[in-house]
Amino acid sequence: MTSDADTTFEEFKTRIRLFSQERDWDQFHTPKNLSMALAAEAAELMEHFLWLDSSQSRNLVDDPVKGPKVREEIADILIYALEFANVTGIDVAKAIEDKIRVNGIKYPVEKARGSAKKYNEL
């Protein structure tokens, strides 16, 4: 069984790339199309949470009927994001590390702790 603890981004990127190549989908997987598919899948995820209050939204993943659907949507989002990285040559781990560093500068702990304000409002 695969888990976050024992699977790398590169392993999934390779599996996704092979899955796409076997189906001759590379012709459709342009950055434009993948970014649009990613946005569509994010909207599908949001749809499951529409009109729920905070408590309900936190518990939705544990719902026996809706939980699996939410997991499918997050998988779709991550698959499209990793395929986007494949097509564009983005090193996902480096991109995340760079973004965390930038966010650390934009949101210093002493100003951002417990605040939902945007960096330019802190």
C-alpha positions in Angstrom: 0.0 0.0 0.0 1.3 3.4 -0.9 1.5 6.2 1.6 2.9 9.7 1.9 5.7 8.4 4.2 7.1 6.1 1.6 6.4 7.7 -1.8 8.4 10.5 -3.5 7.1 13.1 -5.9 9.4 11.7 -8.5 7.8 8.2 -8.2 4.4 9.7 -8.7 5.6 11.9 -11.5 7.0 8.9 -13.3 3.8 6.8 -12.8 1.6 9.7 -14.1 3.9 10.3 -17.1 3.8 6.6 -18.1 0.0 6.5 -17.6 -0.3 9.5 -19.9 2.1 8.1 -22.5 0.5 4.7 -22.6 -2.8 6.4 -23.6 -1.2 8.9 -26.0 -2.5 11.8 -24.0 0.7 13.8 -24.1 -0.7 15.6 -27.2 -3.5 17.1 -25.0 -1.4 17.8 -21.9 -0.2 21.3 -22.6 0.4 23.7 -19.8 -2.8 25.6 -20.8 -5.0 22.5 -20.8 -3.5 21.1 -17.6 -3.9 24.4 -15.8 -7.5 24.5 -16.8 -8.1 20.9 -15.8 -6.5 21.7 -12.5 -8.8 24.6 -11.9 -11.8 22.5 -12.9 -10.9 19.8 -10.4 -10.3 22.4 -7.7 -13.9 23.6 -8.3 -15.2 20.0 -8.1 -13.5 19.7 -4.7 -15.0 23.0 -3.5 -18.4 21.9 -4.6 -18.4 19.2 -1.9 -17.9 21.9 0.8 -20.4 24.4 -0.6 -22.9 25.5 2.1 -21.2 23.6 5.0 -20.3 25.3 8.2 -16.7 25.0 9.5 -17.4 22.0 11.7 -19.2 20.1 8.9 -16.4 20.9 6.5 -13.8 19.5 8.9 -15.8 16.2 9.2 -16.6 15.7 5.6 -13.6 13.5 4.8 -14.8 11.1 7.5 -18.2 10.7 5.9 -18.5 7.2 4.5 -20.2 8.4 1.3 -18.7 11.8 0.7 -15.2 11.2 2.1 -14.1 8.9 -0.8 -15.4 11.5 -3.3 -13.3 14.2 -1.6 -10.3 12.0 -1.7 -10.8 11.4 -5.5 -11.0 15.1 -6.1 -7.8 15.8 -4.2 -6.1 13.0 -6.1 -7.3 14.5 -9.4 -5.9 17.9 -8.4 -2.5 16.4 -7.4 -2.3 14.3 -10.5 -2.9 17.3 -12.8 -0.4 19.4 -10.8 2.2 16.7 -11.1 1.6 16.2 -14.8 1.8 20.0 -15.2 5.2 19.7 -13.5 6.2 16.9 -15.8 5.2 18.9 -18.9 6.9 22.1 -17.8 10.0 20.6 -16.2 9.2 22.0 -12.7 11.0 20.3 -9.8 8.1 20.2 -7.4 10.1 19.8 -4.2 12.3 22.7 -5.1 9.3 24.8 -6.0 7.6 24.0 -2.7 10.9 24.7 -0.8 11.3 28.1 -2.6 7.7 29.1 -1.9 7.9 28.2 1.8 11.0 30.4 2.1 9.3 33.3 0.3 6.2 32.9 2.5 8.4 32.9 5.6 9.7 36.3 4.6 6.2 37.6 3.6 4.6 36.2 6.8 7.0 36.4 9.7 5.9 34.5 12.7 5.8 37.5 15.0 3.4 39.3 12.7 1.4 36.5 11.1 0.7 34.1 14.1 -3.0 33.7 14.5 -3.8 36.2 11.8 -5.6 35.5 8.5 -4.5 38.8 7.0 -2.7 39.0 3.8 1.0 39.8 4.0 0.5 43.4 2.9 -2.0 44.0 5.7 0.2 42.7 8.5 
